[in-house]
C-alpha cells in the first residue's frame, strides 16, 4: 500500500486532469473536488442510486428505520415541507433550480449568477396524502406545476396555500376542489432573486396567527403587502406577516442565509443559518452577525452554539416534542446538513432563559454522498420527514452553477420512524373531519405539530366553538398544553377577557405564564389591567416568563403607559445573571425601544442615576437621537470609546458636541493617543451628519501648536500629530511635517508617510505603504522619503524601480497591485517587466491582472499576452507548491498553539474561529474536517474554491483609478468595501464609472510568501484542529 503522502500527491496530479477538463466545461479554475474526504463531499465521486439502493445505505440509531415517502418523477428536487390539518404533506420542488425561467419579475443575471431557463416554468407544489405505516402514499397530487423555483410553502386549508415562486408570495387556491390550483393571487413582493439559493423560505405558522419567514442571502428586496405595508430586506433577515398578505413586520435583522424555522413549546423561534451560527434563538428586534452588516449599536444577538457542525450550509431545524421516539430523542432540535450529508441532533442546556447547544451523535447519515437533506419536519404521527435534495453537488455555490455533474431532476422525501417498540406507526388523523369537541381534545396532544394544526383549524371554525372552549378552560382536568392552546384560540377569536388572563397569571405552570406574556405581546394595545399583568410578569421568579414579558414590552414600547415599565426592565437588566445572555439582550432591546419612544425618560432619576451603566450605554448607542447623545456625553471617562464619541458627533447637537470636545481636550496632555482617537471618532460622526467641524479643528490646532512648540518631540508625539493632520485633513499643517522629515530623525518616517497621504501621485501611493513595513530596507526607505520631498515624476519612477530590485516577492506583489490601480502605474509596471526590473510572474497574479484588465485598454491585453507567453499557468505552479508544502508539513514539528498566534496576527483581521477574529471572510469553525490537501488549497490557491459570497469587486473610478475590495454594505450613496487587511474603504457611488465582481478572493494569493515555512506549518496544525467538538 502506498504511503498517505504519495496517495495525496497522486491525487494532486490527478487534479490537474480535472482542471483541464473543467476548463472544457467552462468552469474556470473551480475543478471537481476529487480530494474531499468521504464525510464532506462537495462533489460526490459516485453515480446516482435508485431510492431503494440509497435507502440501504442510511445509518441510524438502533431501533430506527427510514422509509421512502416520495421520489422522482413524482417530485423534483424538494425545497420546503409543511403539513396541513388533514395530515397531508405539502412539498415545493424544482427542476429549474438554479436557473430561473425567464419571466416577468426575474431579475437580470449578473456574471457570477449567469443563466436563465426557457419558458414555460415547470416547478411544482405536490401534496402527498394517505401515508401508510410502510411509508407508501395512497395519493400524490400535483397541486400546481407552473411555478418558478418555489421554496416557502404553507397550507392554509385543504384548498389553498401560501407559496413563494419568483418573484412573489402567492395565495394558490383550488376553487373547484379537484386537487389542482386554479386561482393565483400575488400577496407580497417583489422579492430579489439574483441569488436563487437565497430567496424567501420556511413559512411557519405561529400560535399567534402570524406567518414567520426567512429572507435569504445576497438578494435585496423592497416588498409591498396587500395593505401597502412595506419592508426593505437586504440579505439575511427574518420577518412576519398575516396569512392574508397584510401587516409586514421585520422580526430580526442579519444572519447570512437563514433557511428554516421552528418553534419550541415555550414559543421561542429558532432559525438555521450558515457562516454565522448554525442555530439561533431569534429575539424579536435583535441584530445578528452577517457579512458586513453592522448592528444598530446595541451589539449582536447572543449565540447558543460555538461551532458550525463542520459545514457552510445548515438548514431546516425541527423541534421534536412527541412521544413516538424514545425519551433521549425528545425535546431536541434536529438540523439538516446538506454539505456533509447528515442530520444532527442538538440538545439544549438552559441558563435561565438562555439555551446552549450540547450536540449529540449524528441522528442520520448516509454512505451515499448524494444525500443532501435541506428541510425536516415533525409529522403529526411523531416521525421526522426529510426533504432530500438528492444531488452530486450541494445545492448552493461552493461549486459552479454550470458544473456538469449537477443534477436537476432527482429528489426524495424520507420518513424516519421508530420501530424498536415493535409497533407500527400510527395513522395520521384528518383533523378537518373531527367534531368540534374531538378537535379540542387534540389540543392536549403530546405532539407539538398536532396541537398547532388543531389550533389553526379551530380558529378557522370561528365563533361557534367559543362556548365549548370557554367551558373547557375552566375544567380542573385540563392539561397544560390544552390550556395554552385553548387560550390562544380564544385570543385570536377575540374572546380572552381580563379575568381569564389574570387566572393565567396565577398559574403554577411556568409555560402557561410564558404564553400569557406572549398573548399580551400579540395584542394591539394594552388596557390598564393588562399593563399591570405585564408588570407582574416582569417580576416573575422564572427567567423564561421574564423574557417573554420583556419581549411583550418591546412590542408595545410606543404606548403611553409602557413608560412605566422602564424602571422594571432596567432593574431586571442590572440584576440578571451574566449567563442568561438572552434575557440580558432582550432587556436592552426593550430599553432601546422604550427610550426611543419616550425621549423625556432620559431625564428621569432612574436613568440619570444609571449614567455609568455599560448596558445603558449600549442602549444609548442604538438610539440615534440628541437625548441619547447628551446622555453619552456625560458618562464616566473610563467608559468613553470610539463608538461613544462617534455617536455624539453624529447625533448630538452643536452644544452637546462643543461640550464633549472641551471635555476630551483635557486628555491632550495626559493621554494624547486616547485624545486623538476620541477626537477623530467624534469628527467622523460630525462629518457623516454634515455638521460644522470648526470646533474640533480648533482643538486639534491648539494641540498641534503645543506639540510643535516643545523643545523635544518624541515618536509618540509625531504619531499623534500625523493622525490628527491626516484624519482631519489639515493641509495647512503640512509644513510642520515637512520640517520633521527634513530636520529630525525621530518620527521622520511617520511624518513622511503623513505627507504622502496628501499626494495623489499613483507612483507615490505604491511606495508610501512600504515606510510602515518593518522589512523595508533602510536604503529604500531613505529613497522614498527623498522622493516625497522631491515630487518630480522622474525621481519617483526611479525609486519604484529600485523597490522592485530590493524587495522580496511578497512586497513586490504589494507594489504591483497598487501600481495597477492607475494607468500611469500600469505603464510603469509593463516597462519594468520588459526591462527585466520586475518579474513577469506578477502579471499573471489574479489581483494584478484583474486590475490591469479593468482599464479596458487594448494595448494592455496585447502586452499581457506578450510578456506572459510561455509562462506556466497559476494552476500548475499551485499544484507544485501544494506538493512541496505537504511534504514539508509531514516532516515538520509544528505546534497548534503557535499556530493560534499566527492566526491572530495574519488571519484574524478577516476570519473568525470561535470568538477570535472578524467576520469579513468565511467563518473557519470546523475547517479541520477538510483533508489537509484541501486546507492547503484554501491557503495557497484562494481563488480556486471561492464561494460567490467572498468574490472581490473591482471599481473603475471616474478619474481612471481602480480600487478593489469585498463589498460589506451600503451607507447612503457610499459603498463600504474591505481591503486585504480588513480595513474599510468608503467609495462614493458618484465617483464610480464601472463596477465588476470577479471570481477572485480577497485573501492574498501569495500567502506562501507572507509567512515563513515554520509559521505556515504552525498555522496549518492549528487549522487542522478546528473540528466539530465531539458530543
URCOR-V102985 format. One line per field, one symbol per residue. ss: DSSP state (@ for helix, = for strand, . for the rest). psi: psi as a letter, one per 40 degrees, with the letter a starting at -180 (. if undefined). A space follows every 10 residues. Layout:
# URCOR-V102985
ss=???
psi=???
This chain:
# URCOR-V102985
ss=...@@@@@@@ @@@@@@@@@@ @@@@...... .......... ..=....... @@@@@..=== ...======= =.....==== ===.....== ====...... =......... @@@...=... ..======== =.....==== =======... ..===....= =====..=== ===....... ..=======. .......... =====....= =====....= ====.....= ====..==== ==......== ====...... ===.....== ==......== =.....==.. .......... .......... ....====== ......@@@. .======... .========= =..======. ...===.... ..======.. ...=====.. ..=....... .......... .=======.. .......... @@@..@@@@@ @@@@...@@@ @@@@@@@@@@ @@@@@@@@@@ @@.......@ @@@@@@@@@@ @@.....@@@ @@@@@....@ @@@@@@@@@@ @@.....@@@ @@@@@@@@.. ..@@@@@@@@ @@@@@....@ @@@@@@@@@@ @@@@@..... @@@@@@@@@@ @@@@@@@.@@ @@@.@@@@.. ...@@@@@@@ @....@@@@@ @@....@@@. .@@@@@@@@@ @..@@@@@@@ @@@@@.@@@@ .@@@@@@@@@ @@@@@@@@.. ...@@@@@@@ @@@@@@@@.. ....@@@@@@ @@@@@@@... @@@@@@@@@@ @@@....@@@ @@@@@@@... .@@@@@@@@@ @@.....@@@ @@@@@@@@@. ..@@@@@@@@ @@@@@@..@@ @@@@@@@@@. ..@@@@@@@@ @@@@.....@ @@@@.@@@@@ @@@@...@@@ @@@@@@@... ...@@@@@@@ @@@@@@@@@@ @....@@@@@ @@@@@@.... .==..==... ..=...@@@. .@@@@@@@@@ .......@@@ =======... .========= =..=====.. ...=====@@ @========= =.....@@@@ ..@@@@@@@@ @@@@...... .
psi=hiiddddddd dddddddddd ddddefebfg ihgeeiidef hdhheiiiii dddddeeihi iheiihihdi iiediahici iiiieeeihh hhiiedhehi hhihehiihi degihiihii ieiihhhhif hideeihdhh hgdiffiggi chhhhdaeei ihhhhhfihi hhhgdefeeh hehhhhdhai iifdheefii ifhhhideei hiiihaidih hgihadeeii ihhhahiiii iidefifhhh diiaicghgh iiiieeeihi iiiidcidhh hhhheihiia hehiiedeii iiieieieff iehiigihhh hiediideei fihhhhgede fihihhihhh gbehihhghi ihdhihehee hgheihihie eeihhhhhfh idiieafeii dfheehiedi iihihhihee efiihiihih deeiiddddd deeeiehddd dddddddddd eadeeddddd ddeeidehid dddddddddd deefehiddd ddddeeiehd dddddddddd deidiiiddd ddddddddei ehdddddddd ddddefdeid eedeeddddd dddeeiiddg dddddddddd dddddddgde edeiddddef dfhddddddd dehgiddddd ddeeiideei iddddddddd eiiddddddd dddedeeddd gddddddddd ddddddddef iheddddddd dddddddeei dhhidddddd dddddddefg deeddddddd ddeidheddd dddddddehe hddddddddd dehdehiddd dddddddddh fidddddddd ddddddiidd ddddddddde eidddddddd ddddeeeihe ddeehddddd ddddefhddd ddddddeehe iiiddddddd dddddddddd eigihddddd dddddededd ihhbehaigd aihehedeei idddddddde geedfhiddf iihhhhidee ihiiihhdih hbehhhihae eehhhhhhde ehdihhhifi idhhefdddd iidddddddd ddddegihih .
